[in-house]
Amino acid sequence: MIISFDLGTTRLKVAAFDADGTLVAHHAERHDENPDHDKSGEADGWWQAAVRGTREVITRSGRTAEDISAFSLSGRAGACVVIDDEGHVIRQPWRDRRHQQQLDHLTNTGEHSLYGATLIAKYQWLVDNEPNIAARAAKLLYAKDTLCFRLTGRVVTDPSSGPDTSDWPEDVPIDRSLLPVVQLPWTKAGEVTPVAARQLGCAAGIPVAVGAHDGVSANIGAGVIGDDSAAITLGTHAVCRRITNGVFDGVTRFYGFPPDKHIYGANALAVGQTIDWWLATAGKDLGSANAILQRHRENGVIGSHGLRFLPYLAGQLHPEKQAPGNGAFTGLSLQHDLEDMSQALFEGCARDRGELCTSHRQDRQRRKTCLYRWRYRLHTMAADDRRYDRSACDSDRRLS
């Protein structure tokens, strides 16, 4: 039995698989934010959630810890967890743009990938603004690699999460010893330490794979790794990713697919998080997301009585750039109620996802799109004020 941790923006997921890929059990837990409301993930809390999740999936699987043969990891990139010489977290990560000036300088002047530059830029921001923390820093960790460190005591990352190459660039502007070692995702990062084993309730010495960026992992998990297909994942964000053998101009390249392919795509920011926000804001009166969708499907009304929702609470990267804070209800009147607003929000998120698909098809001459299983529930509600293109929905269903 293989235990895998997936550290996302809002949740940690823990799953147990058999060697043939059969899902045995799974568990998810939402992150807590820091008390200072710093938009930060609590790195120590990630490990505590991983411990609880491991014990939970063992119980749900009906097996024992002795059945664990390996651990693996996937997760979002971009976080910067700072640890000292003793391995203690001395600076929690943040998710706002306070380091933007340093990041712009790196991406404009050097051969740095976005995620590689982000880790370095955040440390540079600490040097400028929190020098006492920067002086104590021994290592800089990405999110999932923090769990790898807790498991093995080693500081390792994969190319797609980090520099997008097999090693950090020669012109890296900080002490290279701060940066994680780069290894391919399927290689061995290390083994479970005795300390980690006691916390997890398993044996020491179990091998731990380096793991991969969650986008790479999502395509592999969906079986969408050929040059003629793409996958859309719906989570905190809605992201379309396509793996290619070649490099193309005029389309957005995300990162490499080790060892020698590339991932291109588009990202509708915070679509899932927008739905979470709405349910937290008005959910007591509306029920769950599934309940809302079922009501809207049953009433058969499309268009929310002229009300529209622009899902740009966190901005947008593709196909058009939108700054954060541009989300809005438009056409709101005294005749609208919470149900109308709820439907408009889901339709707006679905429309954004539809634009994602459209831009992807235009980029690659309508490449076949393979979607996750519950994608159709939002897609069937997509509408605009001019027409509802049912033929496009039917076409996508045939491709699923």
C-alpha positions in Angstrom: 0.0 0.0 0.0 1.3 3.4 -1.0 0.4 6.5 1.0 0.4 9.8 -1.0 0.1 13.3 0.3 -1.3 16.1 -2.0 -0.8 19.5 -0.5 -3.1 22.0 -2.2 -3.9 25.6 -1.7 -6.8 25.0 0.7 -6.6 21.4 1.7 -4.3 18.5 2.4 -5.5 15.2 0.8 -4.1 11.9 1.9 -4.8 8.7 -0.1 -3.8 5.1 0.0 -3.3 3.1 -3.2 -2.5 -0.5 -4.1 0.5 -1.0 -6.3 -1.8 -1.3 -9.4 -3.2 2.2 -8.7 -6.5 1.2 -7.1 -7.7 3.7 -4.6 -8.0 2.1 -1.2 -9.0 5.0 1.1 -8.7 8.8 1.2 -9.1 11.7 3.6 -9.1 15.5 3.2 -8.5 18.3 5.7 -8.8 22.0 5.2 -5.9 24.2 6.2 -6.0 26.8 9.0 -4.8 30.3 8.3 -2.3 32.0 10.7 -3.9 34.0 13.5 -2.3 37.2 12.0 -4.5 36.7 8.9 -1.3 36.9 6.8 -2.8 34.8 4.0 -0.3 32.2 5.1 -0.5 28.4 5.3 0.5 27.0 8.6 3.4 24.8 7.7 3.5 22.9 11.0 -0.2 22.3 10.6 0.4 20.6 7.3 2.5 18.0 9.0 0.0 17.5 11.8 -2.8 17.1 9.2 -0.6 14.6 7.3 -0.2 12.6 10.5 -3.9 12.6 11.2 -4.7 11.8 7.6 -2.3 8.8 7.5 -3.8 7.3 10.6 -7.3 7.9 9.2 -6.7 6.2 5.8 -5.0 3.2 7.5 -8.2 2.8 9.6 -10.5 3.3 6.6 -8.5 0.9 4.4 -9.0 -1.9 6.9 -5.3 -2.6 6.8 -2.4 -2.0 9.1 0.7 0.3 9.1 2.8 -2.7 8.3 1.2 -2.8 4.8 2.7 0.6 3.9 5.4 0.1 1.3 6.1 3.7 0.3 5.2 7.3 0.6 4.8 9.9 -2.2 4.0 13.5 -2.6 2.4 16.1 -4.8 1.5 19.7 -4.2 1.2 23.3 -5.3 4.4 25.3 -5.9 5.3 28.8 -5.0 5.3 28.6 -1.2 8.4 29.5 0.7 8.8 27.8 4.1 11.9 28.9 6.0 13.6 26.6 8.4 16.6 27.1 10.7 19.6 24.8 11.3 17.6 22.6 13.7 14.8 22.2 11.1 12.3 24.4 12.9 10.0 26.6 10.9 11.0 30.2 11.5 8.9 31.9 8.8 5.5 30.7 7.6 4.7 31.1 3.9 2.5 33.9 2.5 0.3 34.0 -0.6 0.0 37.7 -1.3 2.3 39.7 -3.7 4.5 41.5 -1.3 7.6 40.1 -3.1 6.4 41.2 -6.6 9.2 43.8 -7.0 11.9 41.1 -6.4 10.1 38.6 -8.6 9.8 41.0 -11.5 13.5 41.8 -11.4 14.4 38.1 -11.4 12.1 37.1 -14.2 13.1 40.1 -16.4 16.9 39.8 -15.9 17.7 36.1 -15.5 17.1 32.6 -16.7 14.7 31.8 -13.9 11.4 29.8 -14.0 8.4 31.4 -12.3 8.4 29.0 -9.4 12.2 29.0 -9.1 12.2 32.8 -9.1 9.3 32.9 -6.6 11.2 31.0 -4.0 14.3 33.2 -4.4 12.2 36.5 -4.5 10.5 35.6 -1.3 13.8 35.1 0.4 15.1 38.4 -1.0 12.0 40.1 0.4 12.9 38.7 3.8 16.4 40.0 3.5 15.0 43.5 2.8 12.1 43.5 5.3 12.8 40.8 8.0 16.6 40.6 8.1 16.7 38.8 11.4 14.7 35.9 9.9 16.7 35.8 6.8 20.0 35.7 8.8 18.7 32.5 10.6 17.5 30.8 7.5 19.2 27.4 6.7 16.9 26.1 4.0 14.0 27.3 1.8 11.2 24.8 1.2 8.3 24.5 -1.2 5.0 23.4 0.3 5.1 19.7 -0.5 8.8 19.5 0.1 8.1 20.6 3.7 6.3 17.3 4.1 9.2 15.5 2.5 11.5 17.1 5.0 9.3 16.0 7.9 9.3 12.5 6.5 13.0 12.1 5.6 15.0 15.0 7.0 16.1 15.8 3.4 15.5 19.0 1.5 14.6 18.0 -2.0 12.3 19.2 -4.8 11.4 18.2 -8.3 12.1 20.2 -11.5 8.6 21.4 -12.2 8.0 22.7 -8.6 11.4 24.4 -8.7 13.9 25.6 -11.3 12.2 23.8 -14.2 15.6 22.2 -15.0 17.8 19.5 -13.5 19.5 22.1 -11.3 19.4 25.7 -10.2 20.9 28.3 -12.6 24.5 29.4 -12.2 23.4 33.0 -11.8 21.2 32.4 -8.8 21.5 35.6 -6.7 21.4 34.0 -3.2 23.4 31.4 -1.3 22.9 28.1 -3.2 23.0 26.1 0.0 19.6 27.6 0.9 17.9 25.9 -2.0 16.6 22.4 -2.2 18.4 19.7 -4.2 16.6 18.9 -7.5 15.7 15.3 -8.3 13.3 13.7 -10.7 9.8 13.0 -9.2 10.0 9.2 -9.2 13.4 9.0 -7.5 13.9 8.3 -3.9 14.1 11.4 -1.6 15.0 9.4 1.4 13.4 7.1 4.0 11.0 7.7 6.9 13.0 8.8 9.9 12.4 7.2 13.4 10.9 10.4 14.6 8.4 10.6 11.7 7.6 6.9 12.0 6.6 7.3 15.6 4.3 10.2 14.8 2.8 8.4 11.8 2.5 5.1 13.6 4.4 3.2 10.9 7.9 1.6 10.5 11.0 3.6 10.0 13.0 3.1 6.8 10.0 3.2 4.4 11.1 4.8 1.1 9.7 8.3 0.2 9.5 9.4 -3.4 10.4 13.0 -4.3 6.9 13.5 -5.9 5.9 16.2 -8.3 4.1 19.5 -8.9 0.3 18.8 -8.6 -0.3 19.8 -12.2 2.1 17.1 -13.4 0.5 14.6 -11.0 -3.0 15.5 -12.1 -2.3 14.7 -15.8 -0.6 11.4 -14.8 -3.5 10.5 -12.6 -6.0 11.2 -15.4 -3.9 9.2 -17.9 -3.6 12.3 -20.0 0.1 12.4 -21.0 0.0 12.1 -24.8 0.7 15.0 -27.2 -2.9 15.0 -28.4 -4.9 15.4 -25.2 -5.4 17.7 -22.2 -6.9 17.5 -18.7 -8.9 20.1 -16.8 -8.7 20.0 -13.0 -11.3 21.7 -10.9 -10.1 22.5 -7.4 -9.1 25.8 -5.9 -8.5 26.9 -9.5 -9.7 25.5 -12.9 -6.6 24.6 -14.9 -6.3 23.2 -18.4 -3.0 21.4 -19.0 -1.7 19.7 -22.1 1.6 17.8 -22.4 3.7 18.3 -25.5 6.9 17.0 -27.0 7.8 20.4 -28.5 8.0 24.0 -27.6 5.5 26.5 -29.1 5.3 30.3 -29.4 2.2 32.3 -28.6 0.7 30.0 -26.0 1.4 29.7 -22.2 4.0 27.2 -21.1 3.6 26.3 -17.5 6.6 24.1 -16.8 8.4 21.0 -17.9 7.0 17.4 -17.7 10.1 15.4 -16.7 12.3 14.4 -18.1 11.9 16.1 -21.5 8.3 17.1 -22.3 6.4 20.4 -21.6 3.1 21.4 -20.1 1.1 24.2 -21.8 -2.3 25.5 -20.6 -4.5 28.1 -19.2 -5.7 28.9 -15.6 -9.0 30.3 -14.4 -8.0 31.5 -11.0 -9.8 30.6 -7.8 -13.0 29.2 -9.5 -13.3 26.5 -6.8 -12.3 28.9 -4.1 -15.0 31.4 -5.3 -17.6 28.7 -4.8 -16.3 28.0 -1.3 -16.5 31.8 -0.6 -20.1 31.9 -1.8 -21.1 28.9 0.3 -19.4 30.4 3.4 -21.1 33.7 2.7 -24.6 32.6 1.9 -24.5 28.8 2.3 -26.6 28.6 5.5 -29.6 29.5 3.4 -28.7 27.7 0.2 -27.3 24.3 1.3 -24.4 22.5 -0.2 -22.9 23.0 -3.7 -24.5 19.7 -4.8 -27.9 20.8 -3.5 -27.7 24.2 -5.3 -26.7 22.5 -8.6 -29.5 20.0 -8.4 -32.1 22.7 -7.8 -30.8 24.7 -10.8 -30.8 21.7 -13.0 -34.3 20.8 -12.1 -35.8 24.3 -12.7 -34.2 24.4 -16.2 -33.9 28.2 -16.2 -30.7 29.5 -17.8 -29.4 33.0 -17.4 -30.3 33.9 -13.8 -33.0 36.3 -15.0 -30.5 38.6 -16.5 -28.0 38.5 -13.6 -24.4 37.9 -14.4 -21.4 37.1 -12.2 -17.8 38.0 -13.1 -15.6 35.4 -11.3 -12.5 37.5 -11.0 -12.2 37.7 -7.2 -8.6 36.6 -7.5 -8.1 38.0 -11.0 -7.4 36.0 -14.2 -4.3 35.0 -16.1 -5.7 33.6 -19.3 -7.1 34.2 -21.9 -7.2 37.8 -20.7 -5.4 39.2 -17.7 -7.6 40.6 -14.9 -6.3 42.1 -11.7 -7.5 40.7 -8.3 -10.6 42.3 -6.9 -12.5 42.5 -10.2 -15.2 40.0 -9.3 -18.8 41.5 -9.5 -22.5 40.8 -9.9 -23.8 42.8 -12.8 -27.5 43.5 -13.6 -28.5 43.1 -10.0 -31.9 44.4 -9.2 -34.5 44.4 -6.5 -36.2 41.4 -8.2 -33.2 39.1 -7.7 -32.8 36.8 -4.7 -30.2 34.5 -3.3 -31.1 31.7 -5.6 -30.6 34.0 -8.6 -27.3 35.2 -7.3 -26.2 31.6 -6.6 -27.1 30.5 -10.1 -25.4 33.5 -11.6 -22.2 32.7 -9.6 -22.2 29.0 -10.8 -22.9 30.1 -14.4 -20.1 32.7 -14.2 -17.6 30.1 -13.0 -18.8 27.7 -15.6 -18.5 30.3 -18.3 -15.0 31.1 -17.2 -14.2 27.4 -17.4 -15.7 27.3 -20.9 -13.5 30.2 -22.0 -10.6 28.2 -20.7 -11.5 25.3 -23.0 -12.1 27.6 -25.9 -8.8 29.3 -25.6 -7.1 25.9 -25.3 -8.8 24.6 -28.4 -7.9 27.7 -30.3 -4.3 27.4 -29.2 -4.0 23.8 -30.4 -6.6 23.5 -33.2 -9.3 22.0 -31.0 -7.2 19.3 -29.4 -9.3 16.6 -27.7 -10.1 17.5 -24.1 -10.4 15.0 -21.3 -12.1 16.3 -18.2 -12.5 15.2 -14.7 -15.8 13.3 -13.9 -17.8 16.1 -12.2 -16.9 18.8 -14.7 -20.2 18.3 -16.7 -22.3 19.5 -13.7 -20.9 23.0 -14.1 -20.6 22.9 -17.8 -24.2 22.1 -18.4 -25.1 25.3 -16.6 -22.8 27.6 -18.7 -24.7 30.4 -20.4 -24.4 33.9 -21.7 -26.9 36.6 -22.5 -26.8 36.0 -26.2 -27.2 32.2 -26.6 -26.6 29.0 -24.9 -24.4 26.8 -27.0 -25.8 23.3 -26.2 -23.9 21.8 -29.1 -20.6 22.7 -27.5 -21.6 21.0 -24.2 -22.8 17.9 -26.1 -19.5 17.8 -28.0 -17.5 18.0 -24.8 -19.5 15.2 -23.3 -18.6 13.0 -26.2 -14.9 13.7 -25.5 -15.1 12.8 -21.8 
